[in-house]
Amino acid sequence: MTPTAMEPQPRAERLCDILLEHLYRSGVVTWPGVDGMQIEDVLRAYVPAADSGLVPGREELSAGHPELAAELEVFFACANSPAPAAS
């Protein structure tokens, strides 16, 4: 079933939309599309951009979106963990 305007947006999808909107407005990254970038590639740029003060950080996002606190915690924890080694 596709969400309609009357149905609430899933929390993880809402978080993704919020983060992408901040990145888009900041001009930090090239936007996905013709260059083959995926949304995940763009989101990887969020934590470095937040660390540089270009987009809101964890605390500001949590204050503005307390309903997404758990998702934000997971996002920032995963973003700060080292990438798995290539095999």
Buried (B, 14 or more C-beta within 10 A) or exposed (E): EEEEEEEEEEEEEBBBEBBBEBBEEBEBBEEBEEEEBEEEEBBEBBBEBBEEEBBBBBEEBBEEBEEBEEBBEEBBEEBEEEEEEEE
